[in-house]
């Protein structure tokens, strides 16, 4: 793995809509406050008016730091895609699906060949002084979570039917690779999978990343350092019994955490948790952490998950436990 020049800003990408701004502002603020290396953040959004709103919100966060931020609207990405994806019709069609799917395609339009590309979700909070992991020369780095979110069921079944291998436990709060993304592999994959009927499902993105992981190689970021919030049965039950979201985050052991992916309901607690001082004593966790190889997701395990969910739904557990 090549040694990177620490004086060169690392390229960070965030694809987001303006509706995410409340928690995204806290997350980007934590990124700029706690990153122990210069960052060049590119934010990709929708309409020109949205770009203006995000530019006004994020630019002051970078002022006086070693970091910079640039915001582009979708029209700019569309112009780049017309040229760069000219020979990739399936990728062009895929970009027209759910906005979250552009987290796969659009950062690749801006990343220069050989450059590290780090993609973050707008609900990833950085509670400690940290550095991103070294990006391998080849392969993909993704976060780890115990239950994967490979949905919808019909598209996962189609993937198995067409022998599309997928990695288990993948979480897409943080993703790293060295540009360019292998467009030929992505095009082949998107020609195999009919994503169009699922254009309202953001989770299709997870299926595609999991399939790319099996094709590109790479591995999982350390699960302690790159922590994905688990909305477990225990957590849901405790909230049913009166624990609020801020207290839920307060109970997490984040001493060795570089990033907290506050996915799902947890993103709505971040601002209040920050105001309550939950993240007020940052520690230093700048050292690189171990990368573990991807593990495949078997059809048998998927079938067990579907049966378990069906039983839980039949017994009314989802209604009992809430979100």
Steps between C-alpha positions, in 0.01 A plus 500: 500500500644835394584757765284808455623858525339631820514856364271410212131528586308177498199502266169450681161476330150530644185456293204652682176692475423823679246324724791333677656831598408506871704194592743530207616839627594342831672210326701716259588728789640201691690390188676835464558541874648157565678397179874497567582538130397751231175413322348620175128434530283484189125510569270382221135600523188558290370840386710820467300654786590202720865547413481861616346397832765235563780731391384761750478237776830318445743770384519668845582161655818482292605862556820523702578130463726294273189378319298618203151431369345524152134441420368392159140461386374205299515688171878516530518125569261434209734681260795297621300176481400567140868497407653249742217245483444530126593135447314375808122505438412292807689739729323796341161335561596415857577866575135579427375279783486582872721800591702281738617293205705795381730439799644221285522681168552870562811528721673300227427787260721735705778272629821516295676178391718363778340728759362375828122534508325491839120509493312585819131507580360824644410317822855395589629679810870520595523518883879479542821636351556258210644422161344300222657163423762466226326421172625180332634510145215268397176391659223656703468585872155501661372520856380187681161445661357185654170491304541606139239715325493315169148578381254483327451126528401461134825652371712294738325187370567614145867543587520146633318367194759665276795385714586851614713457810449753781701576812326470838505757783570797271414848623542797269543783749864525389643358179855526364666407173764630267361661184387415248210282606501195269225618263516184289422286807223735610348507151502120479336473842228755421423325172439181696276652769169663411501789746233708322199346683667593830568867429334601828724276709814663633628161618579393144819698549606249766449208265718661235779587745487146645529354149785736410677396820503138384630603157755762606629342819609703799342468841316636801614799699555417866156474660603668826677794337234537229188433702157441349212570741301180550131563549478171685203339671655592837541865398144521369361342816688741725363793303152355534561500875597866505862544397534783249727520201761722663539257789522215248799667334650586840518129588716419196871446565653736246846530657665319211260615231608698196152521348147426618254420225175616660279327247125470516330664795832585669576787261216695659674494839839635395441873537337466842776261611764749392321780685479278808879450499498132404799558269673771705813305604670385179796264513772433245445197275720588206688171458403270211277207589475148363309417181320165497416321172142498373280201586249372246125509559353155446153427366433283804571789739279732296214247509534471880482877535183521292335221701597667828364837388175341384457329837577822690245687289238228556555516876469879498852562631570790263183677614590432864859621481453795265769656279 
